[in-house]
């Protein structure tokens, strides 16, 4: 970081951006062996929690737009990891749910990502990890 100006490194938002980029890169690299990307894992995790639910609900939970949501879910459907079916309550909407294969990939990906997060957070002790997590939760909920 010594090659970066203090105008950047003194900014917490910039440091958070660097941290996110680093942990995201670790995760994406580890997920390659499972054949999924980070957004796809996010969709699988949301579906494990909410399914069956609409595509809109998945996108909203992940903070991604409709076009991206449809593309992510379409790719997962092509690989047999999710099922999409018309919503009987709204003919223009689709309900999405995990398949058994999708749930297996989700579970394996969750384990891989926990290991990546542990490697990323290795410089922190348990107390510091707990404090960081709590602080981030408070900032996000504010």
Phi, psi and omega in degrees: 000351184294342179273002178260145180287152178301333178302336176262310186290344175277352182265120179301319180299321179293317179296321176298319179299316178296318180296315179298316180299320181292311182291326177296317179297318177301314181294314181300318179298317181289328182285342181307317182297338179266353179076024177230158175254170182303315179296323179294318175300318179303316179296318179297319180294318178298316181294325177297332182269322190248341191298150354285143179212169180284159174301323180299319180296321178296311180299317179298315181298325182269351181071034178240156184286168184299317182299315179294319179301313180299319180295314180298311182292326177298316178297319178293322179294317179302328180268005176077022183265339175222158172245138173240135178218153180302141178280118181299337181275345183206106186299339181271354183251159176239143172264140183237141176215160178283146167269172177299320178296320178297322179291324177294316178297318178302314182296317179294319179296322178300316179297317179298317182289327175297318178296321177297316180296321177299318178296317180297319183271005183308325179293347182259143174278175184303317180297317180294321177297315180297317179295316179300313180300312179299319179296316179295320177300314180298318180295320182290325182278347183293000000 
